[in-house]
Amino acid sequence: METEKNDSLVEIPKEDLLNEASDWDVSKYNVTRFADLQEFIDFALDFFMSLAVIIAVVFIVVTGFTYILSFGDETKIQKANKALVYIIVGLAVALIAPLLIRFLLDQIMAT
């Protein structure tokens, strides 16, 4: 079997290149662990959701220390309260975004 050399990770046999496009089974060239695009998007959303929650928890702890170490200084207390509000709003947006993305993808894939 003669193969054509290329710079990609997968060597494509020349016989496959000669076949018509309708006969191609591109799934054999899938080098990822994802079966389809939907599975990859679900994985990416779950990964970034977990990352957002971890970052939010770290910032909540840092803000808690800022509040504790303010020692009654009103400007530091206001700064800590404002930071906590921003963290909670950011976390709410991060929790709602994947729901919106999944809804839009379901609507697009359904048509």
C-alpha positions as CSV (number, residue, x, y, z in Angstrom):
1,M,0.0,0.0,0.0
2,E,1.5,3.3,-1.1
3,T,1.0,6.3,1.2
4,E,1.4,10.0,0.5
5,K,3.8,11.8,2.8
6,N,2.4,14.9,4.5
7,D,3.1,17.0,7.6
8,S,0.0,15.9,9.5
9,L,0.0,13.3,12.3
10,V,-2.0,10.8,10.3
11,E,-0.7,9.2,7.1
12,I,-3.5,8.9,4.6
13,P,-3.3,6.0,2.2
14,K,-3.3,7.0,-1.5
15,E,-6.3,4.7,-2.1
16,D,-8.4,6.8,0.3
17,L,-7.4,10.0,-1.5
18,L,-8.6,8.5,-4.8
19,N,-12.1,7.6,-3.5
20,E,-15.0,10.0,-3.9
21,A,-15.7,12.3,-1.1
22,S,-19.0,10.6,-0.4
23,D,-17.2,7.3,0.3
24,W,-14.9,8.8,2.9
25,D,-15.2,7.7,6.5
26,V,-13.5,10.5,8.3
27,S,-14.2,9.0,11.8
28,K,-11.1,6.7,11.4
29,Y,-8.9,9.9,11.4
30,N,-10.4,11.1,14.7
31,V,-7.4,11.2,17.1
32,T,-9.4,12.7,20.0
33,R,-11.4,10.9,22.6
34,F,-14.6,12.7,21.6
35,A,-17.2,11.0,19.4
36,D,-18.6,14.2,18.0
37,L,-18.6,18.0,18.4
38,Q,-21.5,18.0,20.9
39,E,-19.5,15.7,23.3
40,F,-16.4,18.1,23.0
41,I,-18.6,21.1,23.7
42,D,-20.1,19.4,26.8
43,F,-16.6,18.6,28.0
44,A,-15.3,22.1,27.5
45,L,-18.3,23.6,29.2
46,D,-17.9,21.3,32.2
47,F,-14.2,22.0,32.4
48,F,-14.6,25.8,32.3
49,M,-17.5,25.7,34.7
50,S,-15.3,23.8,37.2
51,L,-12.5,26.2,36.7
52,A,-14.8,29.2,37.3
53,V,-16.1,27.7,40.5
54,I,-12.6,27.0,41.8
55,I,-11.5,30.6,40.9
56,A,-14.6,32.0,42.6
57,V,-13.9,30.1,45.8
58,V,-10.3,31.3,45.9
59,F,-11.4,34.9,45.5
60,I,-14.1,34.5,48.2
61,V,-11.4,33.2,50.6
62,V,-9.1,36.1,49.7
63,T,-11.9,38.6,50.1
64,G,-12.7,37.0,53.5
65,F,-9.1,37.6,54.6
66,T,-9.3,41.1,53.3
67,Y,-12.4,41.7,55.4
68,I,-10.9,40.1,58.5
69,L,-7.6,42.0,58.2
70,S,-9.4,45.3,57.7
71,F,-9.5,45.8,61.5
72,G,-12.5,48.1,61.2
73,D,-11.1,50.3,58.5
74,E,-14.2,51.4,56.6
75,T,-12.5,51.8,53.2
76,K,-11.1,48.2,53.4
77,I,-14.5,46.9,54.5
78,Q,-16.3,48.6,51.6
79,K,-13.7,47.3,49.2
80,A,-14.1,43.7,50.5
81,N,-17.9,44.0,50.3
82,K,-17.8,45.4,46.8
83,A,-15.4,42.6,45.8
84,L,-17.7,40.0,47.2
85,V,-20.6,41.4,45.2
86,Y,-18.6,41.3,42.0
87,I,-17.5,37.7,42.7
88,I,-21.1,36.6,43.3
89,V,-22.3,38.3,40.1
90,G,-19.4,36.8,38.2
91,L,-20.2,33.3,39.5
92,A,-23.9,33.7,38.6
93,V,-23.0,34.7,35.1
94,A,-20.5,31.7,34.9
95,L,-23.3,29.4,36.1
96,I,-25.9,30.7,33.6
97,A,-23.6,30.9,30.5
98,P,-23.4,27.1,29.9
99,L,-27.2,26.8,30.2
100,L,-27.6,29.4,27.5
101,I,-24.9,27.9,25.3
102,R,-26.5,24.4,25.6
103,F,-29.9,25.8,24.8
104,L,-28.7,27.6,21.7
105,L,-26.8,24.6,20.5
106,D,-29.8,22.4,21.0
107,Q,-31.9,24.8,19.0
108,I,-29.2,25.0,16.2
109,M,-28.8,21.2,16.1
110,A,-32.5,20.5,16.0
111,T,-33.1,22.5,12.8
